[in-house]
């Protein structure tokens, strides 16, 4: 590895999933404006909209969209206007 090109300010950072309030810690160099008290220690806080604990791919709660049903409803609704 080249010397002097890697950041040296790695520290533990708390990432909080705002959709389900799950918090996990990992090392990061991200800048954070807020802090949080977690398990007796204070960490910089980064808020996330979605994470591995709330994403449908990882949770297995995928949602199938019935596009055929939607198209049929659309055609039926506007078929009346053609007459």
N, C-alpha and C positions, 0 to 999 in steps of 0.2 A: 504494500500500500504506500501511496505517496504521503509524505509527512506534511502536516500543516493544512490539509484540505478538509478534514473531518471536524465537525463541531465538538466542542469539549464540554458544553453545558448541559449534558444529559442529566435529568433528574426525574424522580417519580412525579407523575401527573395523574390527577383523577379525571376520568372521562365519564360524564353523566349522560345517560340516554334520557331525554326529556319525555319520551312517550311512555316509559314504564318505570322511571326513577332508578334504574339499575346503574350502579357505579362500579367501575373497574379501574385498577391502577396499572400503569405501564410507564416505562421510561420514554421520555420525549424531550425535544428541544423547543416545542411549541410555546409561543408567548401567550400568557393568560392574564386577564385583568382581574379575575375573581379568584377567591380561595374557598376551600371547603374543609370542614373538620370531618375526618373519616377514620374510624377505628383508633381514635385517640391521637391522631396526628393531623397537621394542617398541610394541605396540598394545593397547588395551583389547579383551578377547575376549568375544564373545557366542556361546553355543552354540545351534545349531538342530537340531531333530530331522529336518527335511526342508527341502530347498532346490531350486533350479532344476536342480541337477545330480543329484538323486536322486528327484524327483517323477515318477511314471509318465507324467503328461501331457506333460512336457517331454522325457523320455527316449525316449518312444515305446514303452515296455515295458508297455502296458496289459494287464490281466488280465481276461479274460472269464469270467464265472461261469456255469456250466451249471445254471441253475435248473430247467429242465425235467427233467434227469436226477436232480436231488436230490429233486424232488417224486415222481417215479416210484419211486425207491428207498424213500422214506418210505411211500408207499401200499402197495408190495409187502411191506414189513416188517410193517406193522400190519394188513394184510388177513388175515394168519394168525390174529391175535388175535380177530377178529370171529366166526370160525367156531365 
